[in-house]
Amino acid sequence: MADVDFKREWTNCDMLVVMGPTASGKTAFAVKIARWVRSMGRECHIISADSRQVYRGMDIGTGKDIAEYGEIPYHLIDIAEAGEKYDLFRYKKDFQKAYSDLKKKNIFPILCGGSGLYIEAVCKDYDLKEVAPDPELRKELEQKSLEELVSMLTDLKARHRTIPHNNTDFDTKKRVIRAIEIELAYDKIPQREESFKGPQNVHYIALNPDRERRNQRIDTRLEQRLESGMVEEVKALLDRGIKPEDLIYYGLEYKFLTQYITGEISYDYMKEHLAIAIHQFAKRQMTWLRGMERRGIKIEWIKTE
């Protein structure tokens, strides 16, 4: 990554956000800024905004790259067990605690990640509700096709005008059913009563590599991860007793590698179609960021190699 052109306005706020599509170098960029902040005499930590890096034991597939942080402290990584269904509601509560603790100590926070939904939810303080599983509803919805479920979810979202749906909700029936479950409970749960005061003044940075370079980085990184033991990582998770369908739920690397390990698809098919899926995911991430702008969030775009 090229040298960072540091700007004072990046720290003249309650929190700096570093966003971007997968393989755009967000962590390295955020770490450079954190070191710059510390060089000026102010402590700085990074809060992760990644929906899968919360899971312990899911390291290579989620691209944690812990070594990149070096001496910079980080938060909200490795806070849940693989196999759990960590969700946006839990993330928002965990973020609130991490953010509050840092502000009490006058530590400057950088929120860094590619989960646009998570970033928008905590920065705009969306009203989220905790919804328990409904076995009867799930059984009923299982009878519907994925297309029917997606249509149902889209209608519910429009009716409630809640957070825009995350397109990864459409990866599997389980994800769509869970999202519908939450929406159907929307009117039954009382409004929250919270004393949390989140960031009022947020500066947003989005890394923007050109599409060809982005895809090259994705392909190179996939090769590196496969060579570094990503298949073995997924095998180890399965050997620990995590059900294949629970790993498939996490999508992308864990979906395709689980299908390969269980014999559903060949290695070549896995590799080819996983690369395509990651390219499509990066495109959806960029679409989400553009949507944030349409929803009134001012973003400083930074062209990267």
Secondary structure, 3 states (H helix, E strand, C coil): CCCCCCCHHHCCCCEEEEECCCCCCHHHHHHHHHHHHHHCCCCEEEEECCCCCCEECCCCCCCCCHHHHCCCCEECCCCEECCCCCCHHHHHHHHHHHHHHHHHCCCEEEEECCCHHHHHHHHCCCCCCCCCCCHHHHHHHCCCCHHHHHHHHHHHHHHHCCCCCCHHHHCCHHHHHHHHHHHHCHHHCCCCCCCCCCCCCEEEEEECCCHHHHHHHHHHHHHHHHHCCHHHHHHHHHHCCCCHHHHHHCCHHHHHHHHHHCCCCCHHHHHHHHHHHHHHHHHHHHHHHHHHHHCCCCEEEECCC
